[in-house]
């Protein structure tokens, strides 16, 4: 009988334990994560360089088009139409090449950011397991935590871990 009462008391104690829950402010975490800041800076630099290249190519093509217009006035109409068609074709090819290059750059950026997000998720999971959390919820814009006590916010701890690992 004593064993039965003891077993019931133990089961009640176990069932009454509260789950350990925390939350992470995703926006704050990603803004403070140095690797993410560096990835964004790298792709901004690539984007700026691409923009300069695109502008340079566009200006060169515009000069060529202006030169053609001046030259076309002295040509026969059929010859001018033929050269104008070639000029249009080159314009389309250049536009397609630039568009492909831009799309590839965007895909590389998206792939790198996806990898970064996965790394953050893995670190949050490892932190939760190491610190005995049953749940770590997301907060910030678009998160599922509408309110949480600051004591349950583990964002700074995870940012520190991520940045320390990134420095190495």
C-alpha positions as CSV (number, residue, x, y, z in Angstrom):
1,X,0.0,0.0,0.0
2,X,2.8,2.4,0.9
3,X,4.5,1.6,-2.4
4,X,1.3,2.4,-4.3
5,X,0.8,5.7,-2.5
6,X,4.5,6.6,-3.1
7,X,4.1,5.7,-6.8
8,X,1.0,7.9,-7.1
9,X,2.8,10.8,-5.4
10,X,5.8,10.4,-7.7
11,X,3.6,10.4,-10.8
12,X,1.7,13.5,-9.6
13,X,5.0,15.3,-8.9
14,X,6.3,14.4,-12.4
15,X,3.1,15.4,-14.1
16,X,3.1,18.7,-12.3
17,X,6.5,19.7,-13.4
18,X,6.4,22.7,-15.7
19,X,8.0,22.6,-19.1
20,X,10.9,25.0,-19.5
21,X,10.1,27.5,-22.2
22,X,12.0,30.4,-23.7
23,X,11.8,32.6,-26.8
24,X,14.2,34.1,-29.3
25,X,13.5,37.5,-31.0
26,X,14.4,36.4,-34.6
27,X,14.7,40.0,-35.9
28,X,17.1,41.0,-33.1
29,X,19.1,37.8,-33.4
30,X,19.6,38.1,-37.2
31,X,20.4,41.8,-36.9
32,X,23.1,41.1,-34.3
33,X,24.5,38.0,-35.9
34,X,27.9,39.1,-37.4
35,X,28.0,36.4,-40.1
36,X,24.6,37.5,-41.4
37,X,25.8,41.2,-41.4
38,X,29.0,40.1,-43.3
39,X,27.0,38.1,-45.8
40,X,24.7,41.0,-46.5
41,X,27.7,43.4,-46.8
42,X,29.3,41.0,-49.3
43,X,26.3,40.8,-51.4
44,X,25.7,44.5,-51.3
45,X,29.2,45.0,-52.5
46,X,28.6,42.4,-55.3
47,X,25.3,44.2,-56.2
48,X,26.9,47.6,-56.3
49,X,29.7,46.2,-58.5
50,X,27.1,44.6,-60.8
51,X,25.1,47.9,-60.9
52,X,28.3,49.8,-62.0
53,X,29.0,47.2,-64.7
54,X,25.4,47.3,-65.9
55,X,25.5,51.1,-66.0
56,X,28.8,51.1,-67.9
57,X,27.5,48.6,-70.5
58,X,24.3,50.6,-70.9
59,X,26.2,53.9,-71.4
60,X,28.5,52.3,-73.9
61,X,25.6,50.8,-75.8
62,X,23.8,54.2,-75.8
63,X,26.9,55.8,-77.3
64,X,26.9,53.1,-79.9
65,X,23.2,53.7,-80.6
66,X,23.7,57.4,-80.9
67,X,26.7,56.9,-83.3
68,X,24.5,54.6,-85.3
69,X,21.7,57.2,-85.6
70,X,24.1,59.7,-86.9
71,X,25.6,57.2,-89.4
72,X,22.2,55.9,-90.4
73,X,21.1,59.2,-91.9
74,X,23.9,58.8,-94.5
75,X,23.0,55.2,-95.3
76,X,20.4,53.7,-97.6
77,X,17.2,52.8,-95.8
78,X,17.6,49.0,-96.4
79,X,21.2,49.1,-95.0
80,X,20.1,51.3,-92.0
81,X,17.3,48.8,-91.2
82,X,19.7,45.9,-91.4
83,X,22.2,47.5,-89.1
84,X,19.4,48.6,-86.8
85,X,18.2,45.0,-86.6
86,X,21.7,43.9,-85.6
87,X,21.9,46.6,-83.0
88,X,18.5,45.5,-81.5
89,X,19.7,41.9,-81.5
90,X,22.9,42.9,-79.6
91,X,20.8,44.9,-77.2
92,X,18.6,41.9,-76.4
93,X,21.7,39.6,-76.0
94,X,23.3,42.1,-73.6
95,X,20.1,42.4,-71.7
96,X,19.7,38.7,-71.3
97,X,23.3,38.2,-70.2
98,X,22.9,40.9,-67.6
99,X,19.6,39.4,-66.4
100,X,21.1,36.0,-66.1
101,X,24.1,37.3,-64.2
102,X,21.8,39.2,-61.8
103,X,19.6,36.1,-61.3
104,X,22.6,33.9,-60.5
105,X,23.9,36.5,-58.0
106,X,20.5,36.5,-56.3
107,X,20.4,32.7,-56.2
108,X,23.8,32.6,-54.6
109,X,22.7,35.2,-52.0
110,X,19.5,33.2,-51.3
111,X,21.4,30.0,-50.9
112,X,23.9,31.5,-48.5
113,X,21.1,33.1,-46.5
114,X,19.2,29.8,-46.3
115,X,22.4,28.1,-45.1
116,X,22.8,30.8,-42.5
117,X,19.2,30.4,-41.3
118,X,19.7,26.6,-41.0
119,X,22.8,27.2,-38.9
120,X,20.9,29.5,-36.6
121,X,18.1,27.0,-36.2
122,X,20.6,24.2,-35.4
123,X,22.3,26.5,-32.8
124,X,19.0,27.3,-31.2
125,X,18.1,23.6,-31.0
126,X,21.5,22.8,-29.5
127,X,21.1,25.6,-27.0
128,X,17.7,24.4,-26.0
129,X,18.9,20.8,-25.5
130,X,22.0,21.8,-23.6
131,X,20.0,24.1,-21.3
132,X,17.0,21.8,-20.7
133,X,14.4,23.7,-22.6
134,X,11.3,21.9,-23.8
135,X,10.4,24.7,-26.2
136,X,12.1,27.7,-27.7
137,X,9.6,29.9,-29.5
138,X,10.1,32.7,-32.0
139,X,9.4,36.3,-31.3
140,X,9.9,39.6,-33.1
141,X,8.1,40.5,-36.3
142,X,6.2,37.5,-37.6
143,X,7.0,35.4,-34.5
144,X,4.6,33.4,-32.5
145,X,5.3,35.1,-29.1
146,X,3.1,38.0,-28.5
147,X,4.4,38.5,-24.9
148,X,7.2,37.0,-23.0
149,X,9.0,37.9,-19.8
150,X,12.5,39.2,-20.4
151,X,13.8,36.5,-18.2
152,X,12.7,33.9,-20.8
153,X,14.3,35.8,-23.7
154,X,17.4,33.8,-24.7
155,X,18.2,35.9,-27.8
156,X,21.3,37.5,-26.4
157,X,22.8,34.2,-25.3
158,X,22.3,32.6,-28.7
159,X,23.7,35.7,-30.5
160,X,26.8,35.5,-28.3
161,X,27.2,31.7,-29.1
162,X,26.7,32.3,-32.8
163,X,29.1,35.3,-33.0
164,X,31.8,33.5,-30.9
165,X,31.6,30.4,-33.2
166,X,31.7,32.7,-36.3
167,X,34.9,34.5,-35.0
168,X,36.7,31.1,-34.9
